[in-house]
Amino acid sequence: MMDNETLTRILSARFITCNEQARKGSKGCTKECKLYELQEPGMTCRDSVLLHAEKAKKILKIRSHNS
């Protein structure tokens, strides 16, 4: 299980990424978003990112606090 600090950093980076996509005019998770591959049918982007936290960490280039 990933530590809470790392999960919080992943969710913060996801929020920034989603806001950037929204500014570009993309609503929801589209193929242009780097997190698109994590999107699970019927799940929100946030929940999909938490479900695939390790992959999201790599995609968003998040480092653990002890790395």
C-alpha positions in Angstrom: 0.0 0.0 0.0 1.2 3.4 -0.9 1.7 6.0 1.8 -0.9 8.8 2.2 1.5 11.6 1.4 2.3 10.0 -2.0 -1.4 9.4 -2.8 -2.1 13.0 -1.9 0.7 14.2 -4.3 -0.7 11.9 -7.1 -4.2 13.3 -6.6 -2.8 16.9 -6.6 -1.0 16.2 -9.9 -4.1 14.6 -11.3 -6.1 17.7 -10.4 -3.6 20.0 -12.2 -3.6 17.7 -15.2 -7.4 17.6 -15.4 -7.6 21.4 -15.1 -5.1 21.8 -17.9 -7.2 19.5 -20.1 -10.4 21.5 -19.2 -8.6 24.8 -20.2 -7.8 23.2 -23.5 -11.6 22.5 -23.9 -11.6 18.8 -23.1 -14.4 17.7 -20.8 -13.9 14.4 -19.0 -11.1 11.9 -19.6 -10.2 12.0 -23.3 -7.5 10.2 -25.3 -5.5 13.4 -25.3 -5.1 13.1 -21.5 -2.0 11.2 -20.3 -4.2 9.5 -17.6 -6.7 8.2 -20.2 -5.1 4.7 -20.2 -6.0 4.4 -16.5 -9.7 5.2 -16.9 -11.9 2.4 -15.8 -15.5 2.1 -17.2 -18.0 3.6 -14.8 -15.4 5.1 -12.5 -14.3 8.7 -12.1 -10.8 9.8 -13.1 -9.9 10.2 -9.5 -11.0 6.7 -8.5 -9.3 5.2 -11.5 -6.1 7.0 -10.6 -6.3 5.7 -7.0 -7.0 2.2 -8.2 -3.9 2.3 -10.5 -1.8 4.5 -8.2 1.5 2.9 -9.1 0.9 3.5 -12.8 -0.4 7.0 -12.1 2.7 7.8 -10.1 4.9 6.9 -13.1 2.8 8.7 -15.6 2.6 11.9 -13.5 6.3 11.5 -12.5 5.7 11.6 -8.7 8.5 10.7 -6.4 7.9 9.2 -3.0 9.0 11.4 0.0 11.7 8.8 0.8 13.0 8.5 -2.8 
